[in-house]
Amino acid sequence: MSIFIIATLVFAATWQIEHHLQTSNNNSSIHRLIVTKISLFSGSLAAVVLVLLIFPAIGWFLLLVWTLILMKQLYEACQMLRRLYHSISLVSYVFNEVCGRRAHLSRGRNGLIA
């Protein structure tokens, strides 16, 4: 029962934050996406736990399905973070190459800065 109450409170809090983000002029779509996902998963967890309390056989099956869907979403989030890391690494490499060439070209023949 305590898991149901906590999941419901998390759902209510994230729903309120999501509503606040939609009404404000803040265009941070990544924050809205994260809060929306948390809201959906906490609300669905509350429903699954309620079914688990009332009908345990069906509830365990739904909890298994809910867990598998959560794991899929976490895997996709990790893949997105990996792509972001590779993009940042590529930009950093290109930046270092460009800045390294300028520093190399500004040095004289003996390696002294002109």
Contact map, one row per residue, 1 for C-alpha under 8 A:
111110000000000000000000000000000000000000000000110010000000000000000000000000000000000000000000000000000000000000
111111000000000000000000000000000000000000000000000000000000000000000000000000000000000000000000000000000000000000
111111100000000000000000000000000000000000000100100000000000000000000000000000000000000000000000000000000000000000
111111110000000000000000000000000000000000001110110000000000000000000000000000000000000000000000000000000000000000
111111111000000000000000000000000000000000000100000000000000000000000000000000000000000000000000000000000000000000
011111111100000000000000000000000000000000000000000000000000000000000000000000000000000000000000000000000000000000
001111111110000000000000000000000000000001101100000000000000000000000000000000000000000000000000000000000000000000
000111111111000000000000000000000000000001100100000000000000000000000000000000000000000000000000000000000000000000
000011111111100000000000000000000000000000000000000000000000000000000000000000000000000000000000000000000000000000
000001111111110000000000000000000000001001000000000000000000000000000000000000000000000000000000000000000000000000
000000111111111000000000000000000000011101100000000000000000000000000000000000000000000000000000000000000000000000
000000011111111100000000000000000000001000000000000000000000000000000000000000000000000000000000000000000000000000
000000001111111110000000000000000000000000000000000000000000000000000000000000000000000000000000000000000000000000
000000000111111111000000000000000011011000000000000000000000000000000000000000000000000000000000000000000000000000
000000000011111111100000000000000011001000000000000000000000000000000000000000000000000000000000000000000000000000
000000000001111111110000000000000000000000000000000000000000000000000000000000000000000000000000000000000000000000
000000000000111111111000000000000010000000000000000000000000000000000000000000000000000000000000000000000000000000
000000000000011111111100000000010011000000000000000000000000000000000000000000000000000000000000000000000000000000
000000000000001111111110000000000000000000000000000000000000000000000000000000000000000000000000000000000000000000
000000000000000111111111000000000000000000000000000000000000000000000000000000000000000000000000000000000000000000
000000000000000011111111110000010000000000000000000000000000000000000000000000000000000000000000000000000000000000
000000000000000001111111110000010000000000000000000000000000000000000000000000000000000000000000000000000000000000
000000000000000000111111100000000000000000000000000000000000000000000000000000000000000000000000000000000000000000
000000000000000000011111110000000000000000000000000000000000000000000000000000000000000000000000000000000000000000
000000000000000000001111111000000000000000000000000000000000000000000000000000000000000000000000000000000000000000
000000000000000000001101111100000000000000000000000000000000000000000000000000000000000000000000000000000000000000
000000000000000000000000111110000000000000000000000000000000000000000000000000000000000000000000000000000000000000
000000000000000000000000011111110000000000000000000000000000000000000000000000000000000000000000000000000000000000
000000000000000000000000001111111000000000000000000000000000000000000000000000000000000000000000000000000000000000
000000000000000000000000000111111100000000000000000000000000000000000000000000000000000000000000000000000000000000
000000000000000000000000000111111110000000000000000000000000000000000000000000000000000000000000000000000000000000
000000000000000001001100000111111111000000000000000000000000000000000000000000000000000000000000000000000000000000
000000000000000000000000000011111111100000000000000000000000000000000000000000000000000000000000000000000000000000
000000000000000000000000000001111111110000000000000000000000000000000000000000000000000000000000000000000000000000
000000000000011011000000000000111111111000000000000000000000000000000000000000000000000000000000000000000000000000
000000000000011001000000000000011111111100000000000000000000000000000000000000000000000000000000000000000000000000
000000000000000000000000000000001111111110000000000000000000000000000000000000000000000000000000000000000000000000
000000000010010000000000000000000111111111000000000000000000000000000000000000000000000000000000000000000000000000
000000000111011000000000000000000011111111100000000000000000000000000000000000000000000000000000000000000000000000
000000000010000000000000000000000001111111110000000000000000000000000000000000000000000000000000000000000000000000
000000000000000000000000000000000000111111111000000000000000000000000100000000000000000000000000000000000000000000
000000110110000000000000000000000000011111111100000000000000000000000000000000000000000000000000000000000000000000
000000110010000000000000000000000000001111111110000000000000000000000000000000000000000000000000000000000000000000
000000000000000000000000000000000000000111111111000000000000000001000000000000000000000000000000000000000000000000
000100100000000000000000000000000000000011111111100000000000001001000000000000000000000000000000000000000000000000
001110110000000000000000000000000000000001111111110000000000000000000000000000000000000000000000000000000000000000
000100000000000000000000000000000000000000111111111000000000000000000000000000000000000000000000000000000000000000
000000000000000000000000000000000000000000011111111100000010011001000000000000000000000000000000000000000000000000
101100000000000000000000000000000000000000001111111110000010001000000000000000000000000000000000000000000000000000
100100000000000000000000000000000000000000000111111111000010000000000000000000000000000000000000000000000000000000
000000000000000000000000000000000000000000000011111111110110000000000000000000000000000000000000000000000000000000
000000000000000000000000000000000000000000000001111111111111001000000000000000000000000000000000000000000000000000
100000000000000000000000000000000000000000000000111111110010000000000000000000000000000000000000000000000000000000
000000000000000000000000000000000000000000000000011111110010000000000000000000000000000000000000000000000000000000
000000000000000000000000000000000000000000000000001111111110000000000000000000000000000000000000000000000000000000
000000000000000000000000000000000000000000000000001111111111000000000000000000000000000000000000000000000000000000
000000000000000000000000000000000000000000000000000100111111100000000000000000000000000000000000000000000000000000
000000000000000000000000000000000000000000000000001100111111110000000000000000000000000000000000000000000000000000
000000000000000000000000000000000000000000000001111111111111111000000000000000000000000000000000000000000000000000
000000000000000000000000000000000000000000000000000100011111111100000000000000000000000000000000000000000000000000
000000000000000000000000000000000000000000000000000000001111111110000000000000000000000000000000000000000000000000
000000000000000000000000000000000000000000000001000000000111111111000000000000000000000000000000000000000000000000
000000000000000000000000000000000000000000001001100100000011111111100000000000000000000000000000000000000000000000
000000000000000000000000000000000000000000000000000000000001111111110000000000000000000000000000000000000000000000
000000000000000000000000000000000000000000000000000000000000111111111000000000000000000000000000000000000000000000
000000000000000000000000000000000000000000011001000000000000011111111100000000000000000000000000000000000000000000
000000000000000000000000000000000000000000000000000000000000001111111110000000000000000000000000000000000000000000
000000000000000000000000000000000000000000000000000000000000000111111111000000000000000000000000000000000000000000
000000000000000000000000000000000000000000000000000000000000000011111111100000000000000000000000000000000000000000
000000000000000000000000000000000000000010000000000000000000000001111111110000000000000000000000000000000000000000
000000000000000000000000000000000000000000000000000000000000000000111111111000000000000000000000000000000000000000
000000000000000000000000000000000000000000000000000000000000000000011111111100000000000000000000000000000000000000
000000000000000000000000000000000000000000000000000000000000000000001111111110000000000000000000000000000000000000
000000000000000000000000000000000000000000000000000000000000000000000111111111000000000000000000000000000000000000
000000000000000000000000000000000000000000000000000000000000000000000011111111100000000000000000000000000000000000
000000000000000000000000000000000000000000000000000000000000000000000001111111110000000000000000000000000000000000
000000000000000000000000000000000000000000000000000000000000000000000000111111111000000000000000000000000000000000
000000000000000000000000000000000000000000000000000000000000000000000000011111111100000000000000000000000000000000
000000000000000000000000000000000000000000000000000000000000000000000000001111111110000000000000000000000000000000
000000000000000000000000000000000000000000000000000000000000000000000000000111111111000000000000000000000000000000
000000000000000000000000000000000000000000000000000000000000000000000000000011111111100000000000000000000000000000
000000000000000000000000000000000000000000000000000000000000000000000000000001111111110000000000000000000000000000
000000000000000000000000000000000000000000000000000000000000000000000000000000111111111000000000000000000000000000
000000000000000000000000000000000000000000000000000000000000000000000000000000011111111100000000000000000000000000
000000000000000000000000000000000000000000000000000000000000000000000000000000001111111110000000000000000000000000
000000000000000000000000000000000000000000000000000000000000000000000000000000000111111111000000000000000000000000
000000000000000000000000000000000000000000000000000000000000000000000000000000000011111111100000000000000000000000
000000000000000000000000000000000000000000000000000000000000000000000000000000000001111111110000000000000000000000
000000000000000000000000000000000000000000000000000000000000000000000000000000000000111111111000000000000000000000
000000000000000000000000000000000000000000000000000000000000000000000000000000000000011111111100000000000000000000
000000000000000000000000000000000000000000000000000000000000000000000000000000000000001111111110000000000000000000
000000000000000000000000000000000000000000000000000000000000000000000000000000000000000111111111000000000000000000
000000000000000000000000000000000000000000000000000000000000000000000000000000000000000011111111100000000000000000
000000000000000000000000000000000000000000000000000000000000000000000000000000000000000001111111110000000000000000
000000000000000000000000000000000000000000000000000000000000000000000000000000000000000000111111111000000000000000
000000000000000000000000000000000000000000000000000000000000000000000000000000000000000000011111111100000000000000
000000000000000000000000000000000000000000000000000000000000000000000000000000000000000000001111111110000000000000
000000000000000000000000000000000000000000000000000000000000000000000000000000000000000000000111111111000000000000
000000000000000000000000000000000000000000000000000000000000000000000000000000000000000000000011111111100000000000
000000000000000000000000000000000000000000000000000000000000000000000000000000000000000000000001111111110000000000
000000000000000000000000000000000000000000000000000000000000000000000000000000000000000000000000111111111000000000
000000000000000000000000000000000000000000000000000000000000000000000000000000000000000000000000011111111100000000
000000000000000000000000000000000000000000000000000000000000000000000000000000000000000000000000001111111110000000
000000000000000000000000000000000000000000000000000000000000000000000000000000000000000000000000000111111110000000
000000000000000000000000000000000000000000000000000000000000000000000000000000000000000000000000000011111111000000
000000000000000000000000000000000000000000000000000000000000000000000000000000000000000000000000000001111111000011
000000000000000000000000000000000000000000000000000000000000000000000000000000000000000000000000000000111111111111
000000000000000000000000000000000000000000000000000000000000000000000000000000000000000000000000000000001111111111
000000000000000000000000000000000000000000000000000000000000000000000000000000000000000000000000000000000011111100
000000000000000000000000000000000000000000000000000000000000000000000000000000000000000000000000000000000011111100
000000000000000000000000000000000000000000000000000000000000000000000000000000000000000000000000000000000011111110
000000000000000000000000000000000000000000000000000000000000000000000000000000000000000000000000000000000011111111
000000000000000000000000000000000000000000000000000000000000000000000000000000000000000000000000000000000111001111
000000000000000000000000000000000000000000000000000000000000000000000000000000000000000000000000000000000111000111
